[in-house]
Amino acid sequence: MKWRAYLLAGLLACLPLTFMHPVRVSGSSMEPALMDGQAALALWAWCSGEPELGETWIVESPEGIVIKRILAAPGQTLEQRNGYLFRDGNLVEEPYLAHRSISSGGPWQAGDGYLALGDSRPASRDSRLWGSLQRDALRGRVIWP
């Protein structure tokens, strides 16, 4: 009988992993929101719903699995002017940025996918380089921190 209690306890302990998983941040592209080496918690994509603009997601990029912020949805366009980001011609408020670069670039088209950028733009390799990412490339939504 005791083994059943242990089995049940083990199953209950693992149940949260059905919906979420721990990740470790690698690199500085999301600073200051997420620091290199920091632990984070993400919901698996299947239970995360559709991505909302501004959310941080784990994405499968052409360069591997990375963490980026979703900044354009299907049909939208991004452009960077003197460090400020514009979505479909409208300024994007980005309170999570510690400092802005002075660069300009784009426009970048989301097409039928999503554009995902790092918060530390000078240190980030992201959709400005790769282009848009399809929905199935979004692996999970970061929910903590």
Protein Blocks (a to p, Z undefined) as FASTA:
>chain_A
ZZmmmmmmmmmmmmmmmmgccdddedjklcckbcghiacddddfklnopadehiacdddd
fkbccddddfbdehiacddeehiaceehiacddfkbmbdcfbdedjddekjaccdddfbl
mlpccfklnopcdfklpnbdcfbZZ
